[in-house]
Amino acid sequence: MDINLTTRYLADYEWEAENESGNRLNFDMYPAEQKKHFSPMQVLLAATGACAAVDIVQILKKKRKTVWDLEIKSTGTRREDEIPKKFTRLNLHFILYSPDTKAEEFEKVVHLGVDKYCSVSASLDPSMEIIHTVEVRNENPKEEK
């Protein structure tokens, strides 16, 4: 199965990618104080968490668990002394908001989502360390207080 995108030059440090459905994603390579969009490395980091999260939510729902919300706090560590400055480690912290899921059970589901089902993490350099941690909160963040 092929995935086709077209990436276009907008300016020296700005690019736009478009998929077959016409959806567009802009990126830039500006310093943090000038940033308007995600950098390609930030997109890769976000994609890794989002990819795993889709399967995580589906597995939890199949187990008849309530999912009020799921957040992924991601940190990517890049090497600084060599080019390319690739990721050497990803830390993905999954925070599940659910009244009926235990942390131990959520850890198993996250392991499946990240290590078995996620196509993005499976496509990354196998020497890169991917760490995932979990937290379960029993309050509904979408409920008005």
C-alpha positions in Angstrom: 0.0 0.0 0.0 1.5 3.3 -1.1 0.9 6.7 0.6 1.3 9.7 -1.6 2.0 13.2 -0.5 3.1 16.4 -2.3 5.4 18.7 -0.3 5.7 22.3 -1.6 8.2 25.0 -0.9 6.6 28.2 0.5 9.6 30.1 1.8 13.2 29.3 2.8 12.1 27.7 6.0 8.5 26.9 5.3 6.8 24.0 3.6 3.4 22.6 3.0 2.5 19.0 2.5 -0.8 17.9 0.9 -2.3 14.4 0.9 -4.5 12.7 -1.6 -7.7 14.0 0.1 -6.5 17.6 -0.1 -5.7 17.9 3.6 -2.7 20.2 4.2 -0.1 20.4 6.9 2.3 23.3 7.2 5.8 23.1 8.8 8.6 25.5 9.4 12.2 25.3 10.6 12.3 28.7 12.3 13.7 29.2 15.8 11.2 28.8 18.6 10.5 32.5 19.0 9.6 32.8 15.3 7.8 29.5 14.9 4.4 29.5 13.2 4.0 25.7 12.6 5.4 22.4 13.8 8.9 21.4 12.7 9.2 18.0 10.9 10.7 16.5 14.1 7.8 17.7 16.1 5.4 16.2 13.6 7.2 12.9 13.9 7.0 13.0 17.7 3.3 13.9 17.6 2.6 11.2 15.0 4.2 8.5 17.1 1.9 9.3 20.1 -1.2 9.8 17.9 -0.6 6.5 16.0 -0.4 4.5 19.3 -3.3 6.4 20.8 -5.7 5.3 18.1 -5.2 1.7 18.9 -5.1 2.3 22.6 -8.5 3.9 22.6 -9.9 1.1 20.4 -8.5 -1.6 22.6 -9.9 0.0 25.8 -13.3 0.4 24.2 -13.3 -3.2 23.1 -12.7 -4.0 26.8 -15.7 -1.9 27.5 -13.7 0.7 29.4 -14.8 4.4 29.6 -12.5 6.8 27.9 -13.2 10.4 28.8 -9.9 11.7 27.5 -6.4 10.6 26.6 -3.4 12.9 26.6 0.1 12.1 25.4 3.0 14.2 26.7 5.9 13.5 24.4 9.6 14.4 24.7 12.1 13.6 22.0 15.8 13.7 22.8 18.1 14.4 19.8 21.8 14.0 19.5 23.6 17.3 19.4 27.1 16.4 18.3 26.4 14.8 14.9 24.4 15.4 11.7 21.7 14.4 11.2 20.4 15.4 14.7 18.1 12.4 14.8 16.1 11.3 17.8 17.9 9.0 20.1 15.1 8.6 22.6 11.3 9.2 22.8 9.4 9.5 26.0 5.7 9.1 25.7 3.6 9.7 28.8 0.0 8.6 28.4 -2.6 10.1 30.7 -5.9 8.3 30.6 -9.0 9.9 32.1 -11.3 6.9 33.0 -13.4 5.9 36.0 -13.0 2.2 35.4 -9.5 1.4 34.1 -6.6 0.4 36.4 -3.0 1.6 35.8 -1.7 -2.0 35.4 -4.3 -2.8 32.7 -3.7 0.5 31.0 0.1 -0.2 30.9 -0.5 -3.4 29.0 -2.8 -1.7 26.5 -0.2 1.1 26.0 2.5 -1.5 25.5 0.4 -3.1 22.7 -0.4 0.3 21.1 3.2 1.5 21.0 5.2 -1.7 20.6 2.9 -3.9 18.5 0.4 -1.9 16.5 1.9 1.5 15.9 3.2 1.8 12.3 5.0 5.0 13.0 7.1 3.6 15.9 7.7 0.4 13.9 9.1 2.6 11.1 11.7 4.4 13.3 15.3 3.5 13.8 15.4 0.3 15.9 18.4 1.6 17.9 16.2 4.5 19.2 14.8 4.0 22.7 11.1 4.5 23.0 10.0 4.8 26.7 6.3 4.9 27.6 4.8 5.6 31.0 1.2 5.7 32.1 -1.1 7.5 34.5 -4.8 7.0 35.1 -6.9 9.8 36.4 -10.5 9.2 37.6 -11.8 12.7 37.1 -13.5 13.7 33.9 -11.6 16.8 32.5 -14.5 17.7 30.2 -17.0 18.0 33.0 -17.7 21.5 34.3 -16.8 22.1 37.9 
